[in-house]
């Protein structure tokens, strides 16, 4: 008989493999690249500039999150569809609101990211780039599939579908906070850390109260898609000026206000209903003491932070 929800152990495993899976895929494609280059007399890193090769590498990296999520469900004998929140239906206005909310979040966080990016660039950090140039309509469509649709489905399946839902028993702060933290660490990019952390909080709040994973999928897709579309149609490069700092601070203050209002609205509309649904499941699941829970987080946190440090050193050209 299949379980209907994920437990704490599945959340820990999800966090570990959220960091490990993309590294394994990257190493696998690096090995394939080296073998191919050696066989054809090319330089070892020749395929790093090959758009087709890098496209497949990016696609398989994203798919690895979905594979991890499905494997965790299979090994734990948990119904992935119900456990991840794919069966839940909410009013029509929540789907429209999710898309609008995603656009608002992007608007508020954009000046923060601009300031952060300028700071890192002035310190000599290289944030990386897409595996291929989006200079025509075909490449834009491919970019939307590869960097908007796939992440929206695959990453949400793991981070909100399994990790957040497995931590519900321990409250809003733990479930939303830890799922957002590992969502941010998974990107292994210092430039993206603030944005992914804050975006993860919004996505987590929505899923925590509504239990509807489709809402975070929509938000994730709209967010990434807007970034790509804006970048495609924007011919001018961003030039930092001193008063952009004020825009950044203002955006952060407004974002905090938005998160608070979102919390109030979601709790009012869905809080009581969610409690009635979850309470029997909470009572049936064993409660782990805080000390035991903290011990279980040591390994995934260490791996995540270590990988981020290595990525930062690479971004600054140290390694």
C-alpha positions in Angstrom: 0.0 0.0 0.0 1.4 3.4 -1.0 1.7 6.3 1.5 0.0 9.6 0.7 2.7 11.9 2.0 6.5 12.2 2.2 8.2 11.9 5.6 11.2 13.7 7.1 13.7 11.1 5.9 12.6 11.7 2.3 13.2 15.4 2.7 16.8 14.8 3.9 17.5 12.5 1.0 16.0 15.0 -1.4 18.3 17.8 -0.1 21.3 15.5 -0.4 20.6 14.5 -4.0 19.5 18.0 -5.0 23.2 18.9 -4.6 24.7 15.6 -5.8 22.6 14.9 -8.9 23.6 18.0 -11.0 27.3 17.3 -10.0 27.0 13.7 -11.1 25.4 14.8 -14.4 28.1 17.5 -15.0 30.9 15.0 -14.3 29.3 12.5 -16.6 29.1 15.0 -19.5 32.6 16.2 -18.7 33.9 12.6 -19.0 32.0 12.2 -22.3 33.5 15.4 -23.6 37.0 14.4 -22.7 36.7 11.0 -24.3 35.2 12.5 -27.5 37.9 15.2 -27.7 40.7 12.7 -27.2 39.2 10.4 -29.8 39.0 13.3 -32.4 42.2 15.1 -31.5 40.5 18.1 -30.0 41.4 20.2 -26.9 39.9 18.7 -23.7 37.5 21.6 -23.3 36.5 22.0 -26.9 32.9 20.9 -26.3 32.3 23.5 -23.7 31.7 25.9 -26.5 29.5 23.5 -28.5 25.9 24.6 -28.2 24.4 21.2 -28.9 26.6 19.4 -26.3 25.9 22.0 -23.7 22.2 22.0 -24.4 22.0 18.3 -23.8 24.1 18.7 -20.6 21.7 21.4 -19.3 18.6 19.4 -20.2 19.9 16.2 -18.4 20.9 18.3 -15.4 17.3 19.6 -15.0 15.8 16.1 -15.6 18.0 14.7 -12.9 15.9 16.6 -10.3 12.8 14.9 -11.6 14.5 11.5 -11.6 15.6 12.0 -8.0 12.0 13.0 -7.0 10.5 10.0 -8.7 13.1 7.6 -7.2 12.5 8.9 -3.7 8.8 8.3 -4.2 9.4 4.8 -5.5 11.9 3.8 -2.8 9.6 5.2 0.0 6.5 3.7 -1.5 4.8 7.1 -1.6 2.3 8.2 -4.1 4.2 11.0 -5.9 1.2 12.6 -7.4 -0.7 13.0 -4.1 2.4 13.5 -1.9 3.8 16.3 -4.1 0.5 18.1 -4.3 -0.3 17.4 -8.0 -3.9 16.3 -7.2 -4.8 19.5 -5.4 -7.1 21.9 -7.2 -7.5 25.5 -6.1 -9.9 28.3 -7.4 -9.2 29.7 -10.9 -8.0 33.0 -9.6 -5.0 31.3 -7.8 -3.6 30.3 -11.2 -3.9 33.8 -12.6 -2.6 35.2 -9.3 0.4 33.0 -9.4 1.5 34.3 -12.8 0.9 37.9 -11.7 2.7 37.4 -8.4 5.7 35.9 -10.3 5.9 39.0 -12.5 5.7 41.3 -9.4 8.4 39.4 -7.6 10.7 39.7 -10.6 10.0 43.5 -10.8 10.9 44.0 -7.1 13.9 41.7 -7.1 15.5 42.9 -10.3 17.1 46.1 -8.9 18.5 44.0 -6.0 20.1 41.6 -8.5 21.5 44.4 -10.5 23.2 45.9 -7.5 24.5 42.4 -6.4 25.8 41.7 -9.9 27.6 45.0 -10.1 29.2 44.4 -6.7 30.4 40.9 -7.8 31.7 42.0 -11.2 33.7 44.9 -9.5 35.3 42.2 -7.3 36.3 40.2 -10.4 33.6 37.5 -10.2 32.5 35.8 -13.5 28.8 34.7 -13.2 28.8 32.5 -16.3 26.4 32.6 -19.3 23.9 30.5 -21.2 25.2 27.5 -23.2 24.1 29.1 -26.4 23.3 32.6 -27.7 19.6 33.5 -28.0 19.8 35.7 -31.1 16.8 34.4 -33.0 13.2 33.2 -32.4 14.2 29.5 -32.6 16.9 29.9 -29.9 14.4 31.8 -27.7 11.9 29.0 -27.9 14.6 26.5 -27.1 15.7 28.7 -24.2 12.2 28.8 -22.9 11.9 25.1 -22.9 15.4 24.4 -21.5 15.6 27.2 -18.9 12.0 27.9 -18.1 9.8 24.9 -18.7 12.2 22.1 -17.6 13.3 23.9 -14.4 9.7 24.8 -13.5 8.7 21.1 -13.7 11.8 19.3 -12.5 13.0 21.6 -9.8 9.5 22.2 -8.3 8.9 18.4 -8.2 11.9 18.0 -5.9 12.2 21.2 -3.9 8.5 22.0 -3.2 6.9 18.7 -4.1 9.1 16.5 -1.9 11.4 18.6 0.3 8.9 21.2 1.5 6.0 18.7 1.8 8.2 16.3 3.8 8.9 19.0 6.4 5.3 20.3 6.9 5.0 18.6 10.2 7.7 20.9 11.7 6.0 24.2 10.6 6.2 27.0 8.1 9.6 28.4 8.9 11.3 25.0 8.8 9.6 23.7 5.6 9.8 26.9 3.6 13.1 28.0 5.0 15.0 24.8 4.3 13.5 24.1 0.9 14.4 27.7 -0.1 17.9 27.3 1.3 18.7 24.2 -0.7 16.9 25.6 -3.7 19.4 28.4 -3.6 22.5 26.3 -2.8 21.6 23.9 -5.7 22.2 26.7 -8.2 25.9 26.9 -7.0 26.1 30.4 -8.4 27.0 33.3 -6.1 25.3 35.7 -8.5 22.0 33.8 -8.1 22.1 33.2 -4.4 20.0 36.2 -3.2 17.4 35.9 -6.0 16.9 32.2 -5.7 16.6 32.3 -1.9 14.0 35.0 -2.0 12.1 33.5 -4.9 12.2 30.2 -3.1 10.5 31.8 -0.1 7.6 33.0 -2.2 7.2 29.7 -4.0 7.4 27.9 -0.7 4.7 30.1 0.9 2.3 29.4 -2.0 2.8 25.7 -1.9 2.8 25.4 1.9 -0.7 27.0 2.3 -2.4 25.8 -0.9 -0.7 22.4 -1.3 -1.0 23.0 -5.0 2.3 22.3 -6.7 1.0 23.5 -10.1 1.0 27.1 -8.7 4.7 27.1 -8.1 5.3 25.4 -11.4 3.4 28.3 -13.1 5.3 30.9 -11.1 8.7 29.3 -11.8 8.0 29.1 -15.5 6.7 32.7 -15.7 9.7 34.0 -13.7 12.4 32.3 -15.8 10.5 32.9 -19.0 10.2 36.7 -18.4 14.0 36.9 -17.6 14.8 35.2 -20.9 12.3 37.3 -22.9 13.5 40.5 -21.4 17.1 39.6 -22.1 16.2 38.6 -25.7 14.5 41.9 -26.5 16.8 44.1 -24.5 19.7 45.2 -26.7 21.2 47.6 -24.2 23.5 46.4 -21.4 22.8 47.4 -17.9 24.9 50.3 -16.7 25.0 50.8 -12.9 24.6 54.3 -11.4 24.9 55.1 -7.7 21.1 55.7 -7.1 20.4 52.1 -8.3 21.4 51.2 -4.7 18.3 53.1 -3.5 16.2 51.2 -6.0 17.7 48.0 -4.6 16.9 48.8 -1.0 13.5 50.0 -2.0 12.8 46.8 -3.9 13.9 44.7 -0.9 11.6 46.6 1.5 8.7 46.3 -0.9 9.5 42.6 -1.3 9.4 42.1 2.5 6.0 43.8 2.5 4.8 41.6 -0.3 5.8 38.5 1.5 4.0 39.6 4.6 0.8 40.4 2.7 1.0 37.1 0.8 1.4 35.2 4.1 -1.7 37.0 5.5 -3.8 36.3 2.4 -2.8 32.7 2.0 -3.4 32.0 5.7 -6.8 33.6 5.6 -7.8 31.8 2.4 -6.2 28.4 2.9 -4.8 28.1 6.4 -7.7 26.4 8.2 -8.4 24.1 5.3 -4.8 23.0 5.1 -4.7 22.3 8.9 -7.8 20.0 8.6 -6.2 18.0 5.8 -2.8 17.7 7.3 -3.6 17.1 11.0 -4.4 13.3 10.6 -1.2 12.8 8.6 0.9 14.7 11.2 -0.5 12.5 14.0 0.3 9.3 12.1 4.0 10.3 11.4 6.6 9.8 14.2 8.0 13.1 15.6 11.7 13.5 15.6 13.3 15.5 18.4 15.2 18.7 17.4 18.6 17.2 18.2 18.0 14.2 15.9 16.7 16.4 13.1 19.8 18.7 13.3 22.2 15.7 13.1 20.4 14.5 9.9 21.0 17.9 8.3 24.7 18.0 8.8 25.7 16.0 5.7 23.5 17.8 3.1 24.3 21.2 4.5 28.0 20.4 4.4 27.9 19.1 0.8 25.8 22.1 -0.3 28.0 24.8 1.3 31.2 23.0 0.1 30.0 22.9 -3.5 29.0 26.6 -3.3 32.4 27.6 -2.0 34.1 25.7 -4.8 31.8 27.4 -7.3 32.6 30.8 -5.8 36.3 30.1 -6.0 35.8 29.2 -9.7 33.8 32.3 -10.3 36.7 34.5 -9.0 39.2 32.5 -11.0 41.0 31.0 -8.0 40.5 27.5 -9.3 
